C-alpha cells in the first residue's frame, strides 16, 4: 500500500490521480480524480482530456479510495495471538 501523506499530517495536496479504479459507495468506477487542498475538486471520466496543471499520479492497477480510512486491527485473531506466544 502506498500512502501520499503521513497519518496525522496536515493535508494540503494538489494532484491529479489518473488511470485508477475509484471505489465509491455505488461500486468501482474507472475515473481520474482532481484534488486541490483537502477537497476533491472534480471526478473526470478516465482518459478524458483534463488540463489541470497539477502534478500527476499514475494509479494504473491501483484502487483509489478518497476519504476512506481503514482504521482496524487484527489483534485477538487466533493467528495474531499465536505469533505472540
N, C-alpha and C positions, 0 to 999 in steps of 0.2 A: 504494500500500500504506500502511495506517495502522498505526503502532506505538503500543501503550499504555504502553510504558516504553522508556527508553533502554538500548541494549546495555551491559552492564557494571554497571548499577544494581542495587541490592537489590530483589528482587521482594516486594512486600507489597501485593498487590491484593485488594480486596474488591469484587466486582461480579457482576452478573447479566447475562450476554450472551444476548439473546433474538433470535429470528427468524432465526438464522443457519443455514448449512449446515455442520454439524460433519463434518470429514473424519477418518475413523477408518481403522484397518488393514483393517476389513471393508468399507469404502466410505463414501460420503456418507450422512449422516443429518440429517433436519430435527429440530433439538433446541435446547433452551435450556441454558445452562451456568452453574452456580453456582460461583464461585471465591471462596475465603476464604484469604487469605495467599498461600502459594505452592502451594496444592493445589486440585485440582478436588474440590469438596465433593459435587456431585450433577450428574447429567445428567437433565433433565426433558423429557418429550415436548413438542414445540413447541406452544405455546398453552395448555398445561395451567396451571391456576392455581397460582402459586407466590409466596406472600407471604414473600419473603426479607428484606425491609427493606434490601436492598443497592441501591447506585446501579445504574441500568440502562443498558446499552449496546445500541442497536438495530443489529443486524448484518444487517438485511434486505439481500438481494442480495450478501452477503459470505460468504466461506469462513472458518470458524473452525478453526484448526489448533493445538489445545492441545498444548504440548510439542514442537512441530515447530520445528526450527532449520534455516533454509535458508542454510547457510554454503558457498556455492560461488561461483566466479568464471568469467568467460568470457575471461580473459587467454589469449592464444595462439590464439584463434579467428581465422580469416582476417579477419573484419570488424574485430575489435578491433585487430589489427596494422595494418590499412590506415589506421585513424584516427591511429595514431602517426606513420606515415611521411609 
